[in-house]
Protein backbone atom coordinates (compact mmCIF):
# COMPACT_ATOMS: atom_id res chain seq x y z
CA UNK A 1 0.00 0.00 0.00
CA UNK A 2 2.85 2.34 0.95
CA UNK A 3 4.59 1.54 -2.39
CA UNK A 4 1.41 2.31 -4.35
CA UNK A 5 1.06 5.68 -2.59
CA UNK A 6 4.70 6.56 -3.38
CA UNK A 7 4.29 5.59 -7.06
CA UNK A 8 1.10 7.69 -7.34
CA UNK A 9 2.91 10.64 -5.79
CA UNK A 10 5.75 10.39 -8.35
CA UNK A 11 3.27 10.27 -11.26
CA UNK A 12 1.44 13.35 -9.97
CA UNK A 13 4.75 15.15 -9.44
CA UNK A 14 5.89 14.35 -12.97
CA UNK A 15 2.63 15.60 -14.46
CA UNK A 16 2.77 18.72 -12.30
CA UNK A 17 6.35 19.43 -13.44
CA UNK A 18 5.26 19.57 -17.11
CA UNK A 19 7.71 19.05 -20.00
CA UNK A 20 11.43 18.54 -19.48
CA UNK A 21 13.38 21.60 -18.47
CA UNK A 22 15.16 23.50 -21.26
CA UNK A 23 18.95 23.53 -21.35
CA UNK A 24 21.03 26.27 -23.01
CA UNK A 25 23.72 25.38 -25.53
CA UNK A 26 26.21 28.22 -25.57
CA UNK A 27 29.07 28.77 -27.99
CA UNK A 28 30.92 31.60 -29.74
CA UNK A 29 30.71 32.48 -33.44
CA UNK A 30 31.71 35.15 -35.92
CA UNK A 31 29.69 37.05 -38.50
CA UNK A 32 30.36 36.75 -42.22
CA UNK A 33 28.69 37.66 -45.50
CA UNK A 34 26.76 34.76 -47.08
CA UNK A 35 27.97 35.58 -50.62
CA UNK A 36 31.40 37.00 -49.88
CA UNK A 37 33.06 37.48 -53.31
CA UNK A 38 36.55 38.65 -54.23
CA UNK A 39 36.76 40.99 -57.23
CA UNK A 40 40.02 40.51 -59.14
CA UNK A 41 41.77 42.33 -61.97
CA UNK A 42 41.14 40.85 -65.45
CA UNK A 43 44.64 39.36 -65.70
CA UNK A 44 45.11 35.66 -66.28
CA UNK A 45 46.72 33.80 -63.38
CA UNK A 46 49.76 31.53 -63.96
CA UNK A 47 47.43 28.53 -63.58
CA UNK A 48 45.06 29.93 -66.25
CA UNK A 49 48.01 30.53 -68.60
CA UNK A 50 49.13 26.93 -68.14
CA UNK A 51 45.63 25.76 -69.08
CA UNK A 52 45.65 28.03 -72.15
CA UNK A 53 49.07 26.77 -73.28
CA UNK A 54 47.97 23.16 -72.78
CA UNK A 55 44.80 23.75 -74.85
CA UNK A 56 46.73 25.51 -77.62
CA UNK A 57 49.24 22.65 -77.77
CA UNK A 58 46.49 20.04 -77.91
CA UNK A 59 44.72 21.89 -80.74
CA UNK A 60 47.93 22.02 -82.77
CA UNK A 61 48.56 18.31 -82.24
CA UNK A 62 45.03 17.38 -83.31
CA UNK A 63 44.47 19.92 -86.11
CA UNK A 64 47.94 20.84 -87.30
CA UNK A 65 50.18 23.90 -87.05
CA UNK A 66 47.72 26.08 -88.97
CA UNK A 67 44.86 25.41 -86.54
CA UNK A 68 43.32 28.49 -84.93
CA UNK A 69 44.52 28.72 -81.29
CA UNK A 70 42.13 29.54 -78.43
CA UNK A 71 41.73 33.17 -77.38
CA UNK A 72 44.74 34.13 -75.28
CA UNK A 73 43.84 35.45 -71.81
CA UNK A 74 44.84 38.99 -70.85
CA UNK A 75 48.40 39.29 -69.50
CA UNK A 76 49.17 42.92 -70.30
CA UNK A 77 49.28 46.07 -68.18
CA UNK A 78 46.41 48.20 -66.93
CA UNK A 79 46.60 51.65 -65.36
CA UNK A 80 44.10 52.48 -62.62
CA UNK A 81 42.29 55.71 -63.54
CA UNK A 82 39.47 56.03 -61.00
CA UNK A 83 38.23 54.24 -57.90
CA UNK A 84 34.43 54.23 -58.23
CA UNK A 85 33.47 52.51 -54.96
CA UNK A 86 34.52 52.62 -51.33
CA UNK A 87 34.13 50.49 -48.21
CA UNK A 88 30.53 50.30 -46.99
CA UNK A 89 29.03 51.44 -50.28
CA UNK A 90 25.98 49.56 -51.53
CA UNK A 91 26.44 48.25 -55.07
CA UNK A 92 24.18 46.60 -57.63
CA UNK A 93 25.02 43.65 -59.84
CA UNK A 94 27.55 44.58 -62.56
CA UNK A 95 28.06 48.04 -61.09
CA UNK A 96 31.38 49.66 -61.98
CA UNK A 97 33.92 49.59 -59.17
CA UNK A 98 37.11 50.73 -60.89
CA UNK A 99 38.03 52.42 -64.17
CA UNK A 100 41.28 51.50 -65.87
CA UNK A 101 43.14 52.26 -69.08
CA UNK A 102 45.93 50.70 -71.08
CA UNK A 103 49.31 52.46 -71.37
CA UNK A 104 49.71 54.22 -74.79
CA UNK A 105 52.32 51.74 -76.05
CA UNK A 106 50.09 48.79 -75.13
CA UNK A 107 47.10 50.48 -76.74
CA UNK A 108 49.09 51.00 -79.96
CA UNK A 109 49.96 47.30 -79.93
CA UNK A 110 46.26 46.45 -79.53
CA UNK A 111 45.37 48.69 -82.49
CA UNK A 112 47.96 46.93 -84.62
CA UNK A 113 46.41 43.60 -83.75
CA UNK A 114 43.01 44.84 -84.88
CA UNK A 115 44.34 46.40 -88.08
CA UNK A 116 42.69 45.06 -91.22
CA UNK A 117 45.64 46.11 -93.42
CA UNK A 118 46.92 42.59 -94.02
CA UNK A 119 43.41 41.35 -94.78
CA UNK A 120 42.81 44.19 -97.26
CA UNK A 121 46.16 43.48 -98.94
CA UNK A 122 45.30 39.78 -99.23
CA UNK A 123 41.86 40.63 -100.64
CA UNK A 124 43.41 42.93 -103.26
CA UNK A 125 45.95 40.23 -104.15
CA UNK A 126 43.15 37.68 -104.50
CA UNK A 127 41.17 39.99 -106.81
CA UNK A 128 44.25 40.55 -108.97
CA UNK A 129 44.95 36.81 -109.28
CA UNK A 130 41.29 36.10 -110.11
CA UNK A 131 41.40 38.76 -112.83
CA UNK A 132 44.53 37.12 -114.21
CA UNK A 133 42.82 33.72 -114.15
CA UNK A 134 39.81 35.12 -116.02
CA UNK A 135 42.10 36.59 -118.70
CA UNK A 136 44.12 33.34 -118.93
CA UNK A 137 40.94 31.34 -119.46
CA UNK A 138 39.86 33.69 -122.22
CA UNK A 139 43.28 33.49 -123.91
CA UNK A 140 43.32 29.68 -123.55
CA UNK A 141 39.88 29.41 -125.19
CA UNK A 142 41.07 31.61 -128.06
CA UNK A 143 44.27 29.57 -128.48
CA UNK A 144 42.28 26.35 -128.60
CA UNK A 145 40.05 27.87 -131.30
CA UNK A 146 43.14 28.86 -133.26
CA UNK A 147 44.53 25.35 -132.76
CA UNK A 148 41.39 23.97 -134.36
CA UNK A 149 42.00 26.21 -137.37
CA UNK A 150 45.66 25.25 -137.53
CA UNK A 151 46.80 28.71 -136.40
CA UNK A 152 48.34 27.62 -133.07
CA UNK A 153 50.44 24.74 -131.80
CA UNK A 154 49.62 22.11 -129.17
CA UNK A 155 52.65 23.27 -127.18
CA UNK A 156 51.21 26.76 -127.01
CA UNK A 157 47.93 25.37 -125.65
CA UNK A 158 49.75 23.23 -123.08
CA UNK A 159 51.90 26.14 -121.89
CA UNK A 160 48.86 28.35 -121.37
CA UNK A 161 47.01 25.54 -119.57
CA UNK A 162 49.97 25.09 -117.17
CA UNK A 163 50.08 28.83 -116.47
CA UNK A 164 46.36 28.70 -115.71
CA UNK A 165 46.80 25.82 -113.27
CA UNK A 166 49.64 27.67 -111.52
CA UNK A 167 47.44 30.74 -111.20
CA UNK A 168 44.64 28.62 -109.72
CA UNK A 169 47.14 27.18 -107.23
CA UNK A 170 48.16 30.71 -106.21
CA UNK A 171 44.48 31.55 -105.82
CA UNK A 172 43.94 28.64 -103.42
CA UNK A 173 47.00 29.62 -101.36
CA UNK A 174 45.80 33.22 -101.07
CA UNK A 175 42.25 32.07 -100.17
CA UNK A 176 43.57 29.86 -97.37
CA UNK A 177 45.87 32.61 -96.11
CA UNK A 178 42.98 35.10 -96.19
CA UNK A 179 40.74 32.67 -94.31
CA UNK A 180 43.34 32.31 -91.56
CA UNK A 181 43.87 36.06 -91.36
CA UNK A 182 40.12 36.62 -90.98
CA UNK A 183 39.87 33.96 -88.25
CA UNK A 184 42.79 35.49 -86.38
CA UNK A 185 41.27 38.95 -86.74
CA UNK A 186 37.96 37.67 -85.38
CA UNK A 187 39.78 36.19 -82.37
CA UNK A 188 41.68 39.42 -81.73
CA UNK A 189 38.42 41.38 -81.99
CA UNK A 190 36.71 39.07 -79.51
CA UNK A 191 39.60 39.49 -77.08
CA UNK A 192 39.60 43.27 -77.56
CA UNK A 193 35.87 43.44 -76.85
CA UNK A 194 36.43 41.49 -73.65
CA UNK A 195 38.92 44.19 -72.61
CA UNK A 196 37.36 47.37 -74.02
CA UNK A 197 33.66 46.57 -74.36
CA UNK A 198 31.41 45.25 -77.12
CA UNK A 199 31.80 48.40 -79.26
CA UNK A 200 35.54 47.96 -79.65
CA UNK A 201 36.87 47.86 -83.21
CA UNK A 202 39.89 48.91 -85.25
CA UNK A 203 38.61 52.51 -85.36
CA UNK A 204 36.99 52.51 -81.92
CA UNK A 205 39.46 51.51 -79.23
CA UNK A 206 39.04 53.97 -76.36
CA UNK A 207 41.51 52.19 -74.13
CA UNK A 208 39.27 52.61 -71.09
CA UNK A 209 37.38 49.80 -69.37
CA UNK A 210 35.88 48.96 -66.01
CA UNK A 211 35.98 46.30 -63.31
CA UNK A 212 32.44 45.46 -62.21
CA UNK A 213 30.96 43.59 -59.28
CA UNK A 214 29.76 40.00 -59.83
CA UNK A 215 27.17 40.25 -57.02
CA UNK A 216 24.94 42.87 -55.45
CA UNK A 217 25.63 43.88 -51.87
CA UNK A 218 28.10 46.11 -50.06
CA UNK A 219 31.80 46.77 -50.56
CA UNK A 220 33.45 45.04 -47.59
CA UNK A 221 37.10 45.63 -48.46
CA UNK A 222 39.21 47.72 -50.84
CA UNK A 223 42.85 46.99 -51.64
CA UNK A 224 44.70 49.94 -50.03
CA UNK A 225 47.56 49.66 -52.56
CA UNK A 226 45.29 50.11 -55.59
CA UNK A 227 45.00 53.83 -56.28
CA UNK A 228 44.70 56.06 -59.38
CA UNK A 229 47.94 55.97 -61.32
CA UNK A 230 48.97 52.48 -60.22
CA UNK A 231 49.83 50.08 -63.07
CA UNK A 232 48.88 46.44 -62.53
CA UNK A 233 50.56 43.70 -64.54
CA UNK A 234 49.33 40.56 -62.78
CA UNK A 235 46.13 39.24 -61.23
CA UNK A 236 45.37 41.40 -58.20
CA UNK A 237 42.66 41.30 -55.55
CA UNK A 238 40.86 44.65 -55.83
CA UNK A 239 37.66 44.49 -53.76
CA UNK A 240 35.57 42.19 -51.61
CA UNK A 241 31.81 42.48 -52.08
CA UNK A 242 29.05 40.67 -50.20
CA UNK A 243 25.51 41.00 -48.90
CA UNK A 244 25.05 42.07 -45.27
CA UNK A 245 21.32 41.55 -44.71
CA UNK A 246 20.74 38.91 -43.60
CA UNK A 247 24.18 38.17 -42.21
CA UNK A 248 25.43 34.77 -41.10
CA UNK A 249 27.20 33.62 -37.96
CA UNK A 250 29.56 30.68 -38.26
CA UNK A 251 30.69 28.71 -35.20
CA UNK A 252 32.32 25.45 -34.15
CA UNK A 253 30.26 23.45 -31.65
CA UNK A 254 31.68 20.70 -29.40
CA UNK A 255 30.59 17.15 -30.19
CA UNK A 256 28.88 16.86 -26.79
CA UNK A 257 26.35 19.53 -27.76
CA UNK A 258 25.96 19.10 -31.51
CA UNK A 259 23.35 16.33 -31.15
CA UNK A 260 21.11 18.76 -29.24
CA UNK A 261 20.89 21.24 -32.13
CA UNK A 262 18.52 21.14 -35.08
CA UNK A 263 18.13 23.27 -38.20
CA UNK A 264 15.39 25.79 -37.40
CA UNK A 265 16.34 26.25 -33.73
CA UNK A 266 16.09 29.83 -32.51
CA UNK A 267 19.05 31.50 -30.83
CA UNK A 268 19.92 34.74 -29.08
CA UNK A 269 23.25 36.37 -29.98
CA UNK A 270 25.00 39.08 -27.97
CA UNK A 271 28.01 40.97 -29.31
CA UNK A 272 30.59 42.65 -27.06
CA UNK A 273 30.81 45.52 -29.53
CA UNK A 274 27.07 46.20 -29.14
CA UNK A 275 26.43 45.98 -25.38
CA UNK A 276 22.83 45.77 -24.23
CA UNK A 277 21.54 44.48 -27.59
CA UNK A 278 20.50 40.92 -28.36
CA UNK A 279 19.82 39.62 -31.85
CA UNK A 280 17.52 36.74 -32.73
CA UNK A 281 18.95 34.19 -35.14
CA UNK A 282 17.98 30.86 -36.69
CA UNK A 283 20.15 27.79 -37.18
CA UNK A 284 20.29 27.24 -40.95
CA UNK A 285 23.03 24.63 -41.37
CA UNK A 286 24.72 21.95 -39.28
CA UNK A 287 27.74 20.26 -40.78
CA UNK A 288 27.65 16.45 -40.80
CA UNK A 289 31.42 16.00 -40.59
CA UNK A 290 33.85 17.34 -38.01
CA UNK A 291 36.06 20.30 -38.75
CA UNK A 292 39.12 18.13 -38.09
CA UNK A 293 39.66 14.44 -37.46
CA UNK A 294 42.51 14.25 -34.94
CA UNK A 295 41.65 11.24 -32.77
CA UNK A 296 43.41 12.83 -29.78
CA UNK A 297 41.12 15.86 -29.74
CA UNK A 298 37.36 16.29 -29.30
CA UNK A 299 35.44 16.83 -32.51
CA UNK A 300 33.87 20.19 -33.37
CA UNK A 301 31.17 20.67 -35.99
CA UNK A 302 30.49 23.82 -37.99
CA UNK A 303 27.12 25.47 -37.44
CA UNK A 304 25.66 28.45 -39.31
CA UNK A 305 22.96 30.82 -38.10
CA UNK A 306 21.18 33.55 -40.04
CA UNK A 307 20.03 36.83 -38.52
CA UNK A 308 18.48 40.00 -39.96
CA UNK A 309 20.74 43.04 -40.20
CA UNK A 310 18.57 45.78 -41.76
CA UNK A 311 20.48 48.70 -40.23
CA UNK A 312 23.88 47.11 -41.00
CA UNK A 313 24.88 47.42 -37.34
CA UNK A 314 26.65 44.06 -37.64
CA UNK A 315 29.87 44.02 -39.63
CA UNK A 316 31.70 41.04 -41.05
CA UNK A 317 34.05 39.40 -38.56
CA UNK A 318 32.28 40.44 -35.33
CA UNK A 319 32.47 37.91 -32.47
CA UNK A 320 29.26 37.03 -30.63
CA UNK A 321 28.03 34.74 -27.87
CA UNK A 322 25.31 32.41 -29.19
CA UNK A 323 22.72 30.92 -26.84
CA UNK A 324 20.39 28.23 -28.15
CA UNK A 325 17.64 27.02 -25.78
CA UNK A 326 16.78 23.38 -26.51
CA UNK A 327 14.74 20.79 -24.61
CA UNK A 328 16.66 18.59 -22.22
CA UNK A 329 17.12 14.99 -23.33
CA UNK A 330 17.20 13.30 -26.74
CA UNK A 331 15.56 14.93 -29.79
CA UNK A 332 13.98 13.32 -32.79
Helices and strands as residue ranges (DSSP letters): H 2-17, E 22-32, E 37-40, H 46-63, E 78-83, E 90-91, E 96-101, H 104-114, H 117-148, H 154-196, E 208-212, E 217-222, E 231-232, E 237-242, E 247-254, H 255-258, E 266-271, G 272-274, E 278-290, E 300-307, E 319-327
